Amino acid sequence: MALRTISLSELDNFKMDENGDLHWKDGKVYVHKRISLRGYELALATIGATGALLAGVHPFLHSFGWV
């Protein structure tokens, strides 16, 4: 299937319903792509997320004098 660009006149075919779902020419647009991480990538992401959480929580707790 060949890809082509969308012209400005075709942008009116995009619509949003009351649930926030995207539609194109009265058909619902489904976007589904699952992200899978390898073991070490998952470990690094977990360490990074934990560090970010602690970096945000520490000043909050410090403002109450708990840390």
Distance bins in CASP14 RR format, pairs under 12 A and 6 or more apart:
PFRMAT RR
TARGET T0000
AUTHOR 0000-0000-0000
RMODE 2
METHOD distances of the structure
MODEL  1
4 10 0 0 0 0 0 1 0 0 0 0 0
5 11 0 0 0 0 0 1 0 0 0 0 0
6 12 0 0 0 0 0 1 0 0 0 0 0
6 13 0 0 0 0 1 0 0 0 0 0 0
6 14 0 0 0 0 1 0 0 0 0 0 0
6 24 0 0 0 0 1 0 0 0 0 0 0
6 25 0 0 0 0 0 1 0 0 0 0 0
7 13 0 0 0 0 0 1 0 0 0 0 0
8 14 0 0 0 0 0 1 0 0 0 0 0
10 24 0 0 0 0 1 0 0 0 0 0 0
10 25 0 0 0 0 1 0 0 0 0 0 0
11 24 0 0 0 0 0 1 0 0 0 0 0
11 25 0 0 0 0 0 1 0 0 0 0 0
12 23 0 0 0 0 0 1 0 0 0 0 0
12 24 0 0 0 0 0 1 0 0 0 0 0
12 25 0 0 0 0 0 1 0 0 0 0 0
13 22 0 0 0 0 0 1 0 0 0 0 0
13 23 0 0 0 0 1 0 0 0 0 0 0
13 24 1 0 1 0 0 0 0 0 0 0 0
13 25 1 0 1 0 0 0 0 0 0 0 0
13 26 0 0 0 0 1 0 0 0 0 0 0
13 27 0 0 0 0 1 0 0 0 0 0 0
13 29 0 0 0 0 0 1 0 0 0 0 0
14 20 0 0 0 0 0 1 0 0 0 0 0
14 21 0 0 0 0 0 1 0 0 0 0 0
14 22 1 0 0 1 0 0 0 0 0 0 0
14 23 1 0 0 1 0 0 0 0 0 0 0
14 24 1 0 1 0 0 0 0 0 0 0 0
14 25 0 0 0 0 1 0 0 0 0 0 0
14 26 0 0 0 0 0 1 0 0 0 0 0
14 27 0 0 0 0 0 1 0 0 0 0 0
14 28 0 0 0 0 0 1 0 0 0 0 0
14 29 0 0 0 0 1 0 0 0 0 0 0
15 21 0 0 0 0 1 0 0 0 0 0 0
15 22 1 0 0 1 0 0 0 0 0 0 0
15 23 1 0 1 0 0 0 0 0 0 0 0
15 24 1 0 0 1 0 0 0 0 0 0 0
15 25 0 0 0 0 1 0 0 0 0 0 0
15 26 1 0 0 1 0 0 0 0 0 0 0
15 27 0 0 0 0 1 0 0 0 0 0 0
15 28 0 0 0 0 0 1 0 0 0 0 0
15 29 0 0 0 0 1 0 0 0 0 0 0
16 22 1 0 0 1 0 0 0 0 0 0 0
16 23 1 0 0 1 0 0 0 0 0 0 0
16 24 0 0 0 0 0 1 0 0 0 0 0
16 28 0 0 0 0 0 1 0 0 0 0 0
16 29 0 0 0 0 0 1 0 0 0 0 0
17 23 1 0 0 1 0 0 0 0 0 0 0
17 26 0 0 0 0 0 1 0 0 0 0 0
17 27 0 0 0 0 0 1 0 0 0 0 0
17 28 0 0 0 0 1 0 0 0 0 0 0
17 29 0 0 0 0 0 1 0 0 0 0 0
19 28 0 0 0 0 0 1 0 0 0 0 0
20 28 0 0 0 0 0 1 0 0 0 0 0
20 29 0 0 0 0 0 1 0 0 0 0 0
21 27 0 0 0 0 1 0 0 0 0 0 0
21 28 1 0 1 0 0 0 0 0 0 0 0
21 29 1 0 0 1 0 0 0 0 0 0 0
21 30 0 0 0 0 1 0 0 0 0 0 0
21 31 0 0 0 0 0 1 0 0 0 0 0
22 28 1 0 0 1 0 0 0 0 0 0 0
22 29 1 0 1 0 0 0 0 0 0 0 0
22 30 0 0 0 0 1 0 0 0 0 0 0
22 31 0 0 0 0 1 0 0 0 0 0 0
23 29 1 0 0 1 0 0 0 0 0 0 0
23 30 0 0 0 0 0 1 0 0 0 0 0
24 30 0 0 0 0 0 1 0 0 0 0 0
24 31 0 0 0 0 0 1 0 0 0 0 0
35 41 0 0 0 0 1 0 0 0 0 0 0
35 42 0 0 0 0 0 1 0 0 0 0 0
35 45 0 0 0 0 0 1 0 0 0 0 0
36 42 0 0 0 0 1 0 0 0 0 0 0
36 45 0 0 0 0 0 1 0 0 0 0 0
37 43 0 0 0 0 1 0 0 0 0 0 0
37 44 0 0 0 0 1 0 0 0 0 0 0
37 45 1 0 0 1 0 0 0 0 0 0 0
37 46 0 0 0 0 1 0 0 0 0 0 0
38 44 0 0 0 0 1 0 0 0 0 0 0
38 45 0 0 0 0 0 1 0 0 0 0 0
39 45 0 0 0 0 1 0 0 0 0 0 0
39 46 0 0 0 0 1 0 0 0 0 0 0
40 46 0 0 0 0 0 1 0 0 0 0 0
40 47 0 0 0 0 0 1 0 0 0 0 0
41 47 0 0 0 0 0 1 0 0 0 0 0
41 48 0 0 0 0 0 1 0 0 0 0 0
42 48 0 0 0 0 0 1 0 0 0 0 0
42 49 0 0 0 0 0 1 0 0 0 0 0
43 49 0 0 0 0 0 1 0 0 0 0 0
43 50 0 0 0 0 0 1 0 0 0 0 0
44 50 0 0 0 0 0 1 0 0 0 0 0
44 51 0 0 0 0 0 1 0 0 0 0 0
45 51 0 0 0 0 0 1 0 0 0 0 0
45 52 0 0 0 0 0 1 0 0 0 0 0
46 52 0 0 0 0 0 1 0 0 0 0 0
46 53 0 0 0 0 0 1 0 0 0 0 0
47 53 0 0 0 0 0 1 0 0 0 0 0
47 54 0 0 0 0 0 1 0 0 0 0 0
48 54 0 0 0 0 1 0 0 0 0 0 0
48 55 0 0 0 0 1 0 0 0 0 0 0
49 55 0 0 0 0 0 1 0 0 0 0 0
49 56 0 0 0 0 0 1 0 0 0 0 0
50 56 0 0 0 0 0 1 0 0 0 0 0
50 57 0 0 0 0 0 1 0 0 0 0 0
51 57 0 0 0 0 1 0 0 0 0 0 0
51 58 0 0 0 0 1 0 0 0 0 0 0
52 58 0 0 0 0 0 1 0 0 0 0 0
53 60 0 0 0 0 0 1 0 0 0 0 0
53 61 0 0 0 0 0 1 0 0 0 0 0
54 60 0 0 0 0 0 1 0 0 0 0 0
54 61 0 0 0 0 1 0 0 0 0 0 0
54 62 0 0 0 0 0 1 0 0 0 0 0
54 67 0 0 0 0 0 1 0 0 0 0 0
55 61 0 0 0 0 0 1 0 0 0 0 0
55 62 0 0 0 0 0 1 0 0 0 0 0
56 62 0 0 0 0 0 1 0 0 0 0 0
56 63 0 0 0 0 0 1 0 0 0 0 0
56 67 0 0 0 0 0 1 0 0 0 0 0
57 63 0 0 0 0 0 1 0 0 0 0 0
57 64 0 0 0 0 0 1 0 0 0 0 0
57 66 0 0 0 0 0 1 0 0 0 0 0
57 67 0 0 0 0 1 0 0 0 0 0 0
58 64 0 0 0 0 0 1 0 0 0 0 0
58 65 0 0 0 0 0 1 0 0 0 0 0
58 66 0 0 0 0 1 0 0 0 0 0 0
58 67 1 0 0 1 0 0 0 0 0 0 0
59 65 0 0 0 0 0 1 0 0 0 0 0
59 66 0 0 0 0 0 1 0 0 0 0 0
59 67 0 0 0 0 1 0 0 0 0 0 0
60 66 0 0 0 0 1 0 0 0 0 0 0
60 67 0 0 0 0 1 0 0 0 0 0 0
61 67 1 0 1 0 0 0 0 0 0 0 0
END
